Amino acid sequence: MSDRLIDRGLKMENRKRKHRLFYQFLISHILIFAIPFTILSCVVYYNAVVSFKGEVESSNMFKLDQLKKTFDLMAKGLDKTASRISIDTDLTPFSVRNGSYNGVIAKDELATYKDSNVIAEEIALYFHGDDRLYTSVGMSSLETFFSSIYSVAASDADKLIMDLNNLREPELLRLSSVSNKQQNKILVYTVPIPRNSQSPYGTVVFFISESMFTEFATPILGDFIGGVYISDSKGDLFASKSKGIGLAEADIRQLISLYGDDGVYNALIDKEQYSMMRENSESTGWSYIVVMPTSQFIGRVLEMRTFILIVCTVVVMIGISIAFLLSRRQYRPIRGIADRIRSLHALRGNANESKHELDVLWSSVESTREMIEQLDYQRPIVREQFFFKLLKGMMKDVAEIETNVSRENLVWRGESFFVAVISIDSNEYIPMQSREELLRMLSVVPLSNAIGYGVEMTMEQAIVMLMNTDCEPSGMRQVQEAATSELSYLFEGCCGFKPMIGLGNAVSALIDVNRSFIEACAALETSAKSRSGSILFFNDISDWKERHDWYPVEEQIRLVQSMKQGNKEAANAALEAILLDLQEKDSSLFMFRCMSFDLVNTCLKAISEWKLTLLKGHVSLLTEFTSLEQLRQAMTGMIADICNQVESSKQNKNQELGERILRYIQDHFKEYDLNLERIADHFQMSLSYFSRFIREQTGFTFSEYVVDLRMEEVKRQLKQTGQPIKDIVAGVGYADVPNFIRKFKNAEGITPGQYRKLHS
């Protein structure tokens, strides 16, 4: 039972891992939707708060403006009332003071003015220097009035009496009441009479309840929290109405002093944000201020949260559904590809069902990349091997040749082929860039009357061009001369000097092109007698030495050149051609033996020049033959031995070159500028050939081999020295220390510091 549960759990875990890509798609699409939606929601929400706040502020500014206009009209009404009193004949100082009858008339007149005024609770008339005050209820002394009728603080009363005698402009004062009966503070609006006079004789006093102002101001707040404040031209508050806030009068005065112009302001009081709106009256000098906490605007917007949440929930559900559909649509083709790859892996017996789609695809991509790298690495080798076998005469199957031609995309113009061997003088230095550019240009060379395909043969210090043309045999010489001239021109333009070029005779079939190659190489053998830039034709060489009573000299040259290249088949073919000619000649026995010994001497001379060893068994056979067949057997054995020694010598030279290159790398691997180009240039090789040569010699690429040398040197110094890690890494040719440390950790599983501690 427990095993079944474990298997079921493993299957569920594998299923989750396999479909992890779908969940990644889903989460990505949800995030793509959620991030802008969240940002947009925040922006909309913020704009809603700001918009709502702006609307409230605009509305309050409008209400403040209406309140200002209302109070301006009231103030003008009070001024007009004062002006009418100043010109009323029944209220002159003389009329009021003389006789009780006139006092009664004055009282009635003041009562009439009071009744016609909306906001004044009482109207009083005071004459400078007098100690009496005339009101709508009668005459009383100042002391009696401010102690009995309007009970105010003594300090306020004294200040008011002083102002009554010295007043030159209308003024509004707030008096503090000391009576429990009066719940509101009294506002006193004093107007000197006559108006605009430099020496007024009296003052009209309007007594106004503060509630009169606050009742007009209360509707401004509505159901919001805040306060309405009215100040005079000096900034002193004379009316206020607040709801839900407890700002001190000092805070309000500070706001009034900081923000003196009309407008809307954001103020910070006790770490709380407030919105302040202000309107100033030009006629009275009064200021009307509304102060409201900003947080309540957010609260009002939050009251809509139910509707907003419903809308957001619907949008989110729609977004998730769309994200699910999009994820499923994008996941299906990827899953199909991954399943196909899994099925192919299953056929090979290396399926891994636990991998999810990305791992499967990544593994497939890596395998493809490695395959492409192998193909890129093998492609030049395959082409070189094809050319090498073709030129050496090792390909005898026409179908195989056609297959290789098709694979390498070689296009022929005609049925005539010849080989041009471009000799690279070892004494001439060719920079790496020039060498690479030359090989690139000569890989495919479309000429005027021919097309050529080039390949480098490093061991022969030459570039071999396989040329094809459609010209007739009679015009072949002219075509060869034109083609080699163009090749020479290309070479000179890239390297700065003209090369020596050897040309073989044209052949009619690609399978016989090795004959032309041997002839071209043989033509270059005369380079000691020729100057740089010469074009050497094999026909010219054979014509110099041709004798009609002797065996064919051109076959002798082919024989020698074939042995020099270690080509047994070509050498035996040349030998057969010579022996066949000897057999067909009607020569005396003496001439036959002379030509036979000349042929043997040619081979012995080659052995001596090439510093090869002649086996003792061949000596007796070459000197004691009595028939053409015995000569053939003796020569065939000697040719085989010579070719074997030549091939062995080539391998030794190849090995010696490899040792020199590896020794050079080991001597210079600590240098920063050591790279593939530098070493290839030093040994005068192409980059592609050198890269393949290093891999053949070491089994690693150049970069891998150098990194391995540096890694081993770093480990040695970590174990044997106490140098700082940075200095050790820099000392082995690494400028990027962090990059090397990552490579070290990937290779060893621990950091250099941990490696040192482990081996200390």
DADA-V167890 format. One record per helix or strand of 2 or more residues. SS is the DSSP state (helix for helix, strand for strand). FROM is the first residue (numbers start at 0). TO is the last residue. Records with the same first field share a line. If there is no record, write none. Layout:
SS = FROM-TO  FROM-TO
This chain:
helix = 1-17  19-86  88-90  92-96  99-114  141-148  153-165  209-220  248-257  294-301  304-347  356-390  397-406  431-442  472-494  509-528  537-544  552-564  567-583  588-608  615-622  627-667  675-681  686-697  701-719  724-730  736-747  751-757
strand = 121-126  131-134  137-140  170-174  185-192  201-208  225-230  236-242  262-268  271-279  286-292  415-422  444-445  449-456  461-468  499-502  534-536
